[in-house]
Amino acid sequence: MSEITITRTHTLPPRKARQAAEAVASGLRADFGLDYAWDDGNTLSFRRPGLSGQLTLQRKQVTVQIRLGLIFSPLKASFEREIHDYFDQRFAPRAA
């Protein structure tokens, strides 16, 4: 089993960070068929056959941890690129 862990800092207020996390999860559902749900106020869990993980929001940090089954292990680099792209789009600081 292969694992991915990506942590990014952010400057979003809590409500905006949750909206950004929801947008990331929604995009991953559309692209990869993931089901997801909020476990509590700050942890979003997702899964599909062969893949599971969670996205955790903290005050100034977002972390995604993914466990890839054998079928998805060869796609690890692709998943990492997609996650970085989603984080760049949703959690990057915005120009004023």
PEWOFEN-V80614 format. One line per field, one symbol per residue. psi: psi as a letter, one per 40 degrees, with the letter a starting at -180 (. if undefined). burial: + if it has 24 or more other ideal C-beta (glycine too) atoms within 12 Angstrom, else -. A space follows every 10 residues. Layout:
# PEWOFEN-V80614
psi->???
burial->???
This chain:
# PEWOFEN-V80614
psi->hiihhhhiii eiiddddddd dddddddddd defiiiihda dehhiiiihe hiaihhhidf ihhhhhhhid dedeeddddd dddddddddd eiiii.
burial->---+-+-+-+ -+----++-+ +++++-++-- -+-+-+---- ---++++--- +++++++--- -+++++++-- -+---+--+- -++--++--+ +-----
